[in-house]
Amino acid sequence: MAIFSRSRTGAAASRPRSRRLPCLRHFGPQWYATVMGTAIVATAGAALPFGVPGLRAGCVVVWALSAVLLAAVLAARAGHWVLHRDQARAHLLDPAVAPFHGCASMALLAVGAGTLVVGRDVLGHRAAVTVDVLLFTAGTVAGLAAAVAIPCLMILRHRPAPGTASPVWLLPLVAPMVSAAVGPLLVPELPPGQGREALLLACYAMFGLSLLATLVVLPLVFARLVHEGPLPLALTPTLFLVLGPMGQSTTAVNQLADVAPGAVSAPYAPAFAAFAVLYGVPVTGFALLWLAVSAVLVIRALRRGMRFTMTWWGFTFPVGTCVTGAAGLARHTGLEAFGWLAAGLYVLLVAAWAFAGARTLGGLVGGTLPAAPGPRVPAVRTA
């Protein structure tokens, strides 16, 4: 028996890594989008300015699901790195996949924020704060690292050709903006004084970092669309990723304005409140413009046979940030129109989340997911 056990152990040890849990080989960083898209349903629902019976309880359930998903995806990604290290390195060197590493940060931050916003109903306030501190810290460090590392990889190793800019490039750059939007939840948990002010201003610094980086990349994306034509069908949903920095930045300035009076003195606190409206309203207008343009291109892609892929999760988190942004403007302006806008976008978010979740679950059960990336198809201008 001992000899038999040793022989089996030796066989397992000598088995090629690519044959161990092959389902994890193509489990890339884009799977964090399932966590982000689920968590935002809970936090966006809690942010709505309207009271809907049963909505709070539903948000708690969705938050719990996002926490379970986060644990599962983290475990699967760890297995991917341990058992398929060659493929993990290949993902980092692939310009189409590498930007998705920014999603890990946003998944941690989204679940952490959901824990403090709705998860406290289950865990209690103190435990919720502890969890959020851990996830906020880990997510912020990971986000800042991705915001530096991925552009460096693009410059030094990827060297993408002119005219190939993709909305996916925004993913590592928007991660610090998520920290800026959820960090204010922790400002009141700190004692008055230097700690509160430092966290508030750090969030503003990350807001500026992400916003200015977005303003560098976004013209490249638009130029690519104008000069090269629509994106390939499978990538069309990534157009919605542009809504992420727009909605998240609006959310950030409103959240920061909420906590500024307890962290900084006059005249800065009132100025932050004014800035939230002066910045948030125009940016929301641009977000609605981009939403309309993206919707037209998505309808075009559907009519040409676009099928479900993991890029469809791009319809969830970015739209959710627009919900929280509109809800923040409703809170600071008192206009019911922003409340109704938040409600309408939330309906779109829930529908997109339910569809993407159902198709993803079906793919996992049917064995078609996780799938190996298909051949790249160049964008071709068509009439």
C-alpha positions, -999 to 999 in steps of 0.1 A, spaced: 0 0 0 28 24 9 45 18 -25 12 22 -43 5 55 -25 40 68 -33 36 59 -69 4 78 -72 18 108 -54 48 108 -77 26 105 -108 5 135 -96 37 155 -89 50 147 -124 17 156 -141 21 187 -163 7 218 -147 -15 224 -177 -34 192 -170 -42 201 -134 -76 216 -130 -77 226 -167 -109 246 -160 -87 272 -143 -63 276 -171 -83 303 -188 -98 318 -156 -85 353 -163 -88 385 -143 -119 395 -162 -139 372 -139 -136 398 -112 -162 417 -132 -188 393 -120 -180 404 -84 -181 441 -93 -213 438 -113 -230 420 -84 -218 442 -56 -229 474 -74 -265 461 -76 -265 462 -38 -249 495 -32 -267 513 -60 -300 500 -47 -293 513 -12 -284 547 -27 -317 553 -45 -336 582 -30 -369 563 -31 -381 539 -6 -392 506 -22 -406 478 -1 -382 449 1 -354 467 -17 -331 468 13 -335 431 21 -329 423 -16 -297 444 -15 -285 425 15 -290 392 -3 -272 405 -34 -243 418 -12 -240 384 4 -238 368 -30 -211 393 -41 -191 383 -10 -193 346 -18 -184 354 -54 -154 374 -43 -141 344 -22 -147 320 -51 -130 342 -77 -100 349 -54 -96 312 -48 -99 304 -85 -74 331 -94 -49 318 -68 -53 283 -84 -47 298 -118 -14 314 -107 -3 283 -89 -12 256 -114 -10 276 -147 17 301 -141 27 302 -177 -8 312 -188 -9 338 -159 23 354 -172 9 353 -208 -21 372 -196 1 399 -182 20 402 -215 -13 402 -236 -24 438 -242 -60 426 -245 -60 409 -211 -35 428 -190 -58 458 -183 -84 435 -167 -60 431 -137 -74 464 -125 -107 446 -119 -92 428 -88 -89 461 -70 -124 472 -79 -139 439 -68 -124 442 -34 -135 478 -30 -170 472 -43 -176 443 -18 -160 463 10 -183 493 3 -213 470 2 -204 455 35 -205 489 52 -236 501 33 -259 471 36 -238 442 51 -239 459 85 -275 449 87 -262 413 91 -227 417 106 -233 447 128 -216 481 124 -182 473 140 -176 441 121 -187 458 89 -162 486 94 -134 461 101 -142 442 69 -144 474 49 -111 487 63 -94 455 52 -109 454 17 -105 491 12 -68 489 21 -61 459 0 -82 472 -29 -65 507 -29 -30 492 -28 -39 469 -56 -55 496 -76 -26 520 -73 -2 492 -83 -23 484 -113 -26 521 -123 12 522 -125 22 487 -136 -3 482 -165 7 515 -183 43 506 -178 37 472 -194 19 489 -223 49 512 -228 77 488 -223 64 454 -234 30 456 -252 37 486 -275 2 486 -290 -1 498 -326 -16 532 -334 -54 530 -338 -59 501 -314 -70 519 -283 -97 501 -264 -121 511 -236 -105 482 -217 -75 505 -212 -95 525 -187 -99 496 -163 -66 500 -143 -69 537 -144 -104 539 -130 -95 516 -100 -82 546 -79 -114 564 -87 -134 536 -70 -112 541 -39 -120 578 -41 -157 570 -42 -159 544 -14 -132 559 8 -155 586 22 -175 559 39 -146 554 63 -140 591 70 -166 594 98 -152 562 114 -119 580 121 -115 603 151 -117 640 143 -84 656 133 -56 648 110 -67 613 102 -101 624 87 -86 652 67 -57 630 54 -82 603 42 -105 629 26 -76 646 7 -61 612 -2 -94 603 -18 -94 637 -37 -58 629 -49 -69 595 -62 -99 613 -79 -75 636 -97 -51 608 -106 -78 587 -122 -97 616 -139 -66 631 -156 -55 596 -167 -90 590 -182 -88 623 -200 -56 611 -217 -70 577 -228 -106 587 -237 -96 608 -268 -76 578 -281 -106 555 -278 -129 580 -296 -103 585 -323 -100 548 -328 -138 545 -333 -139 574 -357 -109 563 -378 -112 525 -376 -149 521 -373 -170 501 -347 -153 476 -324 -155 439 -332 -189 425 -322 -176 407 -291 -159 438 -278 -188 462 -284 -201 459 -248 -168 473 -236 -180 507 -248 -200 509 -216 -167 509 -196 -164 546 -204 -194 552 -182 -173 539 -152 -150 569 -147 -179 593 -155 -203 578 -130 -177 569 -104 -162 604 -104 -196 619 -99 -202 595 -71 -168 604 -56 -174 642 -55 -208 638 -39 -196 613 -13 -166 635 -5 -189 665 -1 -211 646 23 -182 640 48 -162 671 42 -179 692 70 -166 668 96 -131 666 81 -121 701 69 -132 735 80 -146 765 61 -143 776 34 -133 742 20 -163 722 31 -189 744 14 -166 746 -17 -165 708 -19 -203 707 -18 -205 733 -46 -179 714 -66 -199 682 -64 -228 699 -83 -207 720 -107 -186 689 -117 -213 662 -114 -240 677 -136 -219 683 -167 -202 649 -164 -236 632 -160 -246 649 -192 -216 635 -210 -223 601 -195 -258 601 -209 -245 611 -243 -220 583 -243 -247 559 -231 -269 568 -260 -240 564 -285 -230 531 -270 -266 518 -270 -268 525 -308 -236 506 -314 -247 477 -292 -280 475 -311 -261 474 -343 -239 446 -330 -269 426 -318 -285 429 -353 -252 416 -368 -251 385 -345 -233 396 -314 -233 367 -289 -229 366 -252 -193 367 -239 -178 378 -205 -176 414 -220 -214 416 -213 -205 422 -177 -194 457 -189 -232 466 -189 -233 463 -151 -207 480 -129 -203 512 -151 -241 517 -152 -242 511 -115 -218 540 -109 -241 562 -129 -269 552 -106 -249 562 -75 -237 594 -92 -273 605 -101 -285 596 -66 -257 618 -52 -268 647 -74 -304 642 -63 -293 645 -27 -273 677 -32 -295 695 -57 -329 684 -44 -341 678 -79 -364 648 -83 -353 645 -119 -320 631 -108 -338 606 -85 -359 594 -114 -327 591 -136 -311 570 -109 -342 548 -107 -343 543 -145 -306 535 -147 -311 510 -118 -337 491 -137 -313 489 -166 -286 477 -142 -307 450 -126 -318 437 -161 -282 436 -174 -270 419 -142 -297 393 -143 -291 385 -179 -253 384 -176 -255 363 -144 -279 338 -159 -258 333 -191 -226 331 -171 -241 305 -148 -253 285 -178 -218 287 -193 -203 274 -161 -228 245 -158 -225 237 -195 -187 237 -195 -184 265 -221 -169 289 -195 -142 297 -187 -133 297 -224 -100 302 -241 -98 336 -259 -108 334 -295 -87 347 -324 -84 385 -326 -105 400 -353 -95 435 -365 -120 462 -366 -133 468 -401 -153 499 -411 -187 489 -425 -216 510 -437 
